Amino acid sequence: MGWLEIITLFLPTIVLFFVGYLIRVRKMYWLISGYNTMSAEKKKRVDTENLGILIGNMCFVLGCLMFIGFLFIFLEVFTIGFVALALFFPVIIYTLITAQKYDGTNFNNAGEMKNSSKVVVAIIVVLLLALFGFIGSMIFKEIQPISISLEQDRLTIAGSYGQSVPFADIQEIQLVETLPEIQRRTNGSTTGYVLRGHFLMSEVGPVMLYLDREKPPFIYIETVNQKIYLSSATPELTRELFDTLQAKLKN
């Protein structure tokens, strides 16, 4: 595990735990968003002690989830990692809803929650759910098999960082079982084992990757101006694509 991974794993967790400690233990309630901008009169109607306990606990839980999520992602146990990070949203929504009962400004003289407060909470919850759905759909899209098609005079790769490669530009193709070491991502996406975009490889240099690195073999393509590694949804389809592409280039 490199320094970047160590920093990513520990720094957010340490920050969240530290903020949780300051709010819950040190009672620095001014760190609570919304409470810190209230007037002195409104602050008197807030149960700051229980609110601080709630927000502090939320920070501790989020810190644990972030540590678990990134740890399992670095260990390449992606399902557990993504689930842990996805739990951020229900924890935040639960905290948001629960926090309302500690804010006396949200209730009328009869002890009932004001309609205006209910609307604000509902809007925030809907926006959080929409954000969760958007992020989830983007991740789902990124982990789908890469779509590759052979047209009359070119190979076309659809989706993120996609491109069309004219057959006339291809100088070399190979079917390989292993990849050179991937040193870093320069401008691409890594979702689970699926890699798309610009990467840097040892012995090869800058390359474009469109593959699931857990599903060899891979097709190596060298053109006049770039190097590409790609694969299809299954090893069988990758071999079939290679044979078809090789036949087209011979013709």
C-alpha positions as CSV (number, residue, x, y, z in Angstrom):
1,M,0.0,0.0,0.0
2,G,1.5,3.3,-1.1
3,W,1.5,6.7,0.7
4,L,-1.5,7.9,-1.3
5,E,-3.6,4.9,-0.3
6,I,-2.5,5.3,3.4
7,I,-3.4,9.0,3.4
8,T,-6.8,8.2,1.7
9,L,-7.5,5.5,4.3
10,F,-6.5,7.3,7.5
11,L,-6.9,11.0,7.0
12,P,-10.7,11.3,6.4
13,T,-11.3,8.9,9.3
14,I,-9.0,10.8,11.6
15,V,-10.7,14.1,10.6
16,L,-14.2,12.7,11.2
17,F,-13.3,11.2,14.6
18,F,-11.6,14.4,15.6
19,V,-14.6,16.5,14.7
20,G,-16.9,14.0,16.5
21,Y,-14.7,14.2,19.6
22,L,-14.8,18.0,19.6
23,I,-18.6,18.1,19.3
24,R,-19.5,15.3,21.6
25,V,-16.8,15.4,24.3
26,R,-15.5,18.9,24.1
27,K,-19.0,20.3,23.5
28,M,-17.9,22.6,20.6
29,Y,-21.4,22.9,19.3
30,W,-20.4,25.8,17.0
31,L,-19.0,23.1,14.7
32,I,-22.6,21.9,14.0
33,S,-23.8,23.3,10.7
34,G,-27.0,25.3,11.1
35,Y,-26.7,25.7,14.8
36,N,-23.6,27.9,14.5
37,T,-25.6,30.5,12.4
38,M,-28.6,30.6,14.8
39,S,-29.4,33.7,16.8
40,A,-28.8,33.6,20.5
41,E,-32.5,33.5,21.1
42,K,-33.0,30.4,18.9
43,K,-30.0,28.6,20.4
44,K,-31.8,28.7,23.7
45,R,-34.5,26.5,22.2
46,V,-32.1,23.8,21.0
47,D,-31.2,20.8,23.1
48,T,-27.6,21.2,22.4
49,E,-26.3,18.4,24.6
50,N,-28.4,15.6,22.9
51,L,-27.8,17.2,19.5
52,G,-24.1,17.2,20.1
53,I,-24.2,13.5,21.1
54,L,-26.2,12.7,17.9
55,I,-23.9,14.6,15.6
56,G,-20.7,13.3,17.3
57,N,-21.9,9.7,17.0
58,M,-22.7,10.4,13.3
59,C,-19.1,11.5,12.8
60,F,-17.8,8.4,14.5
61,V,-20.0,6.1,12.4
62,L,-19.1,7.8,9.2
63,G,-15.4,7.6,10.1
64,C,-15.7,3.9,10.6
65,L,-17.6,3.4,7.4
66,M,-15.1,5.4,5.4
67,F,-12.2,3.4,6.9
68,I,-13.9,0.1,6.2
69,G,-14.9,1.2,2.7
70,F,-11.5,2.4,1.5
71,L,-9.7,-0.5,3.3
72,F,-11.8,-3.2,1.4
73,I,-11.5,-1.3,-1.8
74,F,-7.7,-1.2,-1.5
75,L,-7.8,-5.0,-0.6
76,E,-9.9,-5.3,-3.8
77,V,-13.0,-6.7,-2.0
78,F,-15.1,-4.1,-3.8
79,T,-18.6,-5.3,-2.9
80,I,-18.0,-4.8,0.9
81,G,-16.1,-1.5,0.2
82,F,-18.9,0.0,-1.9
83,V,-21.6,-1.1,0.5
84,A,-19.8,0.5,3.4
85,L,-19.4,3.8,1.6
86,A,-23.1,3.6,0.4
87,L,-24.2,3.4,4.0
88,F,-23.1,7.1,4.3
89,F,-26.5,8.1,2.9
90,P,-28.9,6.3,5.3
91,V,-26.7,7.4,8.3
92,I,-26.9,11.0,7.2
93,I,-30.6,10.8,6.5
94,Y,-31.3,9.2,9.8
95,T,-29.2,11.9,11.6
96,L,-31.0,14.7,9.8
97,I,-34.4,13.4,10.7
98,T,-33.5,12.6,14.3
99,A,-31.9,16.0,14.8
100,Q,-35.2,17.8,14.3
101,K,-36.6,16.7,17.6
102,Y,-33.7,18.5,19.4
103,D,-34.5,21.8,17.7
104,G,-37.3,23.5,19.5
105,T,-37.6,26.1,16.7
106,N,-39.1,23.4,14.5
107,F,-42.2,23.0,16.8
108,N,-45.2,25.1,17.5
109,N,-46.7,25.9,20.9
110,A,-48.7,22.7,20.7
111,G,-45.5,20.6,20.4
112,E,-46.2,19.7,16.8
113,M,-43.6,20.0,14.1
114,K,-44.2,23.0,11.8
115,N,-45.2,22.2,8.3
116,S,-42.4,24.5,7.0
117,S,-39.8,22.4,8.9
118,K,-41.3,19.2,7.5
119,V,-41.0,20.6,4.0
120,V,-37.4,21.5,4.4
121,V,-36.4,18.1,5.8
122,A,-38.4,16.4,3.1
123,I,-36.6,18.4,0.4
124,I,-33.2,17.6,1.8
125,V,-34.0,13.9,2.1
126,V,-35.2,13.8,-1.5
127,L,-32.1,15.6,-2.7
128,L,-29.9,13.1,-0.8
129,L,-31.7,10.2,-2.2
130,A,-31.4,11.7,-5.7
131,L,-27.7,12.1,-5.2
132,F,-27.4,8.6,-4.0
133,G,-29.3,7.3,-7.0
134,F,-27.2,9.4,-9.4
135,I,-23.9,8.2,-7.9
136,G,-25.2,4.6,-7.8
137,S,-26.2,4.7,-11.4
138,M,-22.8,6.1,-12.4
139,I,-21.0,3.4,-10.6
140,F,-23.3,0.7,-12.1
141,K,-22.7,2.2,-15.6
142,E,-18.9,2.2,-15.1
143,I,-18.8,-1.5,-14.0
144,Q,-20.7,-2.7,-17.0
145,P,-18.8,-4.7,-19.7
146,I,-17.1,-2.4,-22.1
147,S,-18.9,-2.2,-25.5
148,I,-16.6,-2.8,-28.4
149,S,-17.7,-3.1,-32.0
150,L,-16.0,-3.6,-35.4
151,E,-17.3,-1.5,-38.2
152,Q,-16.4,-1.5,-41.9
153,D,-13.1,0.4,-41.5
154,R,-12.6,0.9,-37.7
155,L,-12.9,-0.4,-34.2
156,T,-15.2,1.6,-32.0
157,I,-15.2,1.6,-28.2
158,A,-18.3,3.0,-26.7
159,G,-18.8,4.6,-23.2
160,S,-16.5,6.6,-21.0
161,Y,-13.2,7.6,-22.7
162,G,-14.5,5.8,-25.8
163,Q,-13.0,6.3,-29.2
164,S,-12.8,5.0,-32.8
165,V,-9.6,3.5,-34.1
166,P,-9.3,3.3,-37.9
167,F,-7.9,0.0,-39.1
168,A,-5.4,1.9,-41.3
169,D,-3.8,3.4,-38.1
170,I,-3.2,0.0,-36.4
171,Q,0.4,-1.1,-36.7
172,E,0.4,-4.1,-34.3
173,I,-2.1,-6.3,-32.4
174,Q,-1.4,-9.1,-29.9
175,L,-3.4,-11.4,-27.6
176,V,-1.8,-11.4,-24.2
177,E,-2.6,-13.2,-21.0
178,T,-1.0,-10.7,-18.6
179,L,-0.7,-7.0,-18.3
180,P,2.4,-4.9,-17.5
181,E,2.4,-3.3,-14.1
182,I,-0.1,-0.4,-13.9
183,Q,1.8,2.4,-12.2
184,R,-0.9,5.0,-12.0
185,R,-4.1,6.4,-13.5
186,T,-3.5,9.7,-15.3
187,N,-7.0,10.5,-16.6
188,G,-9.4,7.6,-16.3
189,S,-11.7,5.7,-14.1
190,T,-11.2,2.7,-11.9
191,T,-14.4,1.0,-10.7
192,G,-13.7,-2.4,-9.2
193,Y,-11.6,-4.3,-11.7
194,V,-12.9,-2.3,-14.6
195,L,-10.4,0.3,-16.0
196,R,-11.2,2.9,-18.6
197,G,-9.1,5.8,-19.9
198,H,-5.6,7.0,-19.6
199,F,-3.1,5.1,-17.5
200,L,0.7,4.7,-17.1
201,M,2.3,1.3,-17.4
202,S,5.8,0.1,-16.7
203,E,7.8,-0.8,-19.8
204,V,4.9,0.5,-22.0
205,G,4.4,4.1,-20.9
206,P,1.1,6.0,-21.5
207,V,-1.7,3.7,-22.6
208,M,-5.5,3.6,-23.0
209,L,-7.2,0.8,-21.1
210,Y,-10.7,-0.6,-21.7
211,L,-10.8,-3.8,-19.7
212,D,-11.6,-5.9,-16.7
213,R,-8.2,-6.8,-15.4
214,E,-9.6,-10.0,-13.7
215,K,-10.7,-11.4,-17.1
216,P,-7.7,-12.2,-19.4
217,P,-6.8,-12.4,-22.1
218,F,-6.4,-8.9,-23.4
219,I,-5.9,-7.4,-26.8
220,Y,-3.0,-5.1,-27.2
221,I,-3.3,-2.6,-30.1
222,E,-0.5,-0.3,-31.1
223,T,-1.4,2.5,-33.5
224,V,0.5,5.4,-35.0
225,N,-0.1,7.6,-31.9
226,Q,-1.2,5.4,-29.0
227,K,-1.2,2.0,-27.3
228,I,-4.4,0.3,-26.2
229,Y,-5.3,-2.7,-24.1
230,L,-8.9,-3.9,-24.2
231,S,-11.1,-6.9,-23.5
232,S,-14.7,-7.9,-23.9
233,A,-17.2,-9.2,-21.4
234,T,-15.9,-12.7,-21.4
235,P,-12.5,-14.4,-22.4
236,E,-14.3,-16.2,-25.2
237,L,-15.6,-12.9,-26.6
238,T,-12.2,-11.3,-26.3
239,R,-10.6,-14.2,-28.3
240,E,-13.4,-14.0,-30.9
241,L,-12.9,-10.2,-31.2
242,F,-9.1,-10.7,-31.6
243,D,-9.6,-13.3,-34.4
244,T,-12.1,-11.1,-36.2
245,L,-10.0,-8.0,-35.9
246,Q,-6.9,-9.8,-37.1
247,A,-8.8,-11.1,-40.1
248,K,-10.0,-7.7,-41.0
249,L,-6.5,-6.2,-40.8
250,K,-5.2,-8.9,-43.1
251,N,-7.8,-8.0,-45.7
